[in-house]
């Protein structure tokens, strides 16, 4: 089962998701991006401003404090 991953940008509060392979999505402020759809997950940008958003609403920081 492939799972789509969402991320929240903590700078602009956007929740973004890549739905297809090579479907790079950026938040509106440009601090982070996600790519890969349901085949792989690649995130980038300023990792301290990224939370992974689970289907149940839980959020996990990309970087541990």
DODO-840174 format. One line per field, with one value per residue (C-alpha): residue number from 0; residue in three letters; x, y, z. Coordinates in nm, 4 decimals, padded with zeros to 6 digits. Layout:
N
num: (NUM:...) .
residuo: (Ala:...) .
u: (X:...) .
v: (Y:...) .
w: (Z:...) .
END
This chain:
65
num: (0:1:2:3:4:5:6:7:8:9:10:11:12:13:14:15:16:17:18:19:20:21:22:23:24:25:26:27:28:29:30:31:32:33:34:35:36:37:38:39:40:41:42:43:44:45:46:47:48:49:50:51:52:53:54:55:56:57:58:59:60:61:62:63:64) .
residuo: (Unk:Unk:Unk:Unk:Unk:Unk:Unk:Unk:Unk:Unk:Unk:Unk:Unk:Unk:Unk:Unk:Unk:Unk:Unk:Unk:Unk:Unk:Unk:Unk:Unk:Unk:Unk:Unk:Unk:Unk:Unk:Unk:Unk:Unk:Unk:Unk:Unk:Unk:Unk:Unk:Unk:Unk:Unk:Unk:Unk:Unk:Unk:Unk:Unk:Unk:Unk:Unk:Unk:Unk:Unk:Unk:Unk:Unk:Unk:Unk:Unk:Unk:Unk:Unk:Unk) .
u: (00.0000:00.1423:00.0765:00.0670:00.2672:00.1795:00.3976:00.3222:00.5444:00.5786:00.6677:00.3534:00.1343:00.0675:-00.0029:00.1296:00.1261:00.2728:00.0171:00.2239:00.5840:00.7750:00.4929:00.7120:00.5035:00.6304:00.4687:00.3673:00.6644:00.9155:01.0710:01.0009:00.8940:00.7721:00.7987:00.7330:00.3606:00.2822:00.6048:00.8670:00.8939:01.1497:01.1299:01.3646:01.4200:01.4674:01.4000:01.3465:01.0250:00.8784:00.6316:00.5113:00.1298:-00.0228:-00.3679:-00.5014:-00.3878:-00.0782:00.2254:00.5854:00.8763:01.1165:01.4059:01.4113:01.4803) .
v: (00.0000:00.3355:00.6323:00.9942:01.2145:01.5738:01.8349:02.1632:02.4653:02.6275:02.9629:03.0148:02.7341:02.5761:02.2034:02.0628:01.7201:01.5657:01.3452:01.1986:01.1064:01.4238:01.6406:01.8856:02.1122:02.4178:02.6104:02.9668:03.1228:02.8888:02.7592:02.3918:02.1431:01.7844:01.5498:01.1868:01.1277:00.7744:00.6227:00.7956:01.0954:01.3699:01.6833:01.9761:02.3331:02.4596:02.1363:02.3134:02.4584:02.1224:01.8971:01.5691:01.5524:01.2066:01.1030:01.1148:01.4772:01.4122:01.6211:01.5108:01.7552:01.6773:01.7590:01.6559:01.9480) .
w: (00.0000:-00.1026:00.1224:00.0165:00.2512:00.3362:00.4979:00.6739:00.6303:00.9700:00.8104:00.6001:00.7456:00.4032:00.3919:00.0656:-00.0947:-00.4076:-00.5812:-00.8669:-00.9466:-01.0426:-00.9010:-00.7107:-00.4870:-00.3004:-00.0196:-00.0990:00.0815:-00.0860:00.2374:00.1597:-00.1049:-00.1440:-00.4415:-00.5341:-00.4977:-00.3807:-00.5219:-00.3062:-00.0742:-00.1159:00.0941:00.0985:00.1921:00.5439:00.7364:01.0687:00.9205:00.8052:00.9887:00.8402:00.8544:00.9074:00.7851:01.1431:01.1811:01.3933:01.3027:01.3436:01.3075:01.0243:01.2586:01.6229:01.8575) .
END
